[in-house]
Amino acid sequence: MTSLSVTPASARPFYKSFIGGTEVTTNFPTQNIAKGTSVISEVRFERPAGNTDSSVGTLQLRHNDRNANNLTEITLLGDEGDVPIARVYPQSFTFLAADGNSATRSFVIRNIGTADLVVTGTSYSFTTGSDAEFTVSNVAGTIAPGGLKLGTVTFAGANASPDVGLVIIESNDESAQADIAVKAIDSPAEAITPVVTPNSTNDIRVGNTAVLNATASTPAGVDPQPIGCCSSVRPRAMCSSASPAKSCALFRTSQEPTRSAC
């Protein structure tokens, strides 16, 4: 475990972190936890005098468990009682700015709080260009605690001019702003790097196929996109992908077929 922190910054004054009784809020020492053992961490809440900010926050623990994307998050409610908490995934989209180019991307609004989240709509805040080519659909509604709602962002290009801004999700979550960063740029596409989840498996038998999910990273000028991947244990197994970029690793099982994983 390499770090322990609280987000957003406005929630940090309410919490102190301890390992083995020693405060580590501002100086977290790396914890090497041996197999089969554990380390107890403690988070203490106290509202500073005169501070009326929301105490809702997220405790982020970073570690080397790649199966959990090296991050574990815990919601902190402080003294707020039952509150709605909005989270949006993914948090950014990039589109190609070109006349006639049209693309739609899906996102999820999730309520990780303990009260109903009421989403009333969206607003925009742009630093470059405008929101004229963007349309957000299917966001308004009530999301129960633990529930989610699927929305879409559609870009309809009318020119090659760049647009950079935020789609802000309007709701009754007063703890933090939930938003999606959107941009349309006309720079040429760059190579993408597939991120495979899970990145390993121990239970593939000869003749069977295990399905892995791969998501492309989003460098400048590249629309995010899923990559179809496979992991097959059979002689001369091949990976296939509709994406222009893929990465394959070859190795052999004890029965000598070739295993190929995107």
Secondary structure, 3 states (H helix, E strand, C coil): CCEEEEECHHHHHHEEEEECCEECCCCCCCCCCCCCCCCCEEEEECCCCCCCCCCCEEEEEECCCHHHCCEEEEEECCCCCCCCCEEEECCEEEEECCCCCEEEEEEEEEECCCCCEEEEEEEEEEEECCCCCEEEECCCEEECCCCEEEEEEEEECCCCCCEEEEEEEEECCCCCCEEEEEEEECCCCCCCCEEEECCCCCCCCCCCEECCEEEECCCCCCCCCEEECCEEECCCCCCCCCCCCCCCEEEECCCCCEEEEC
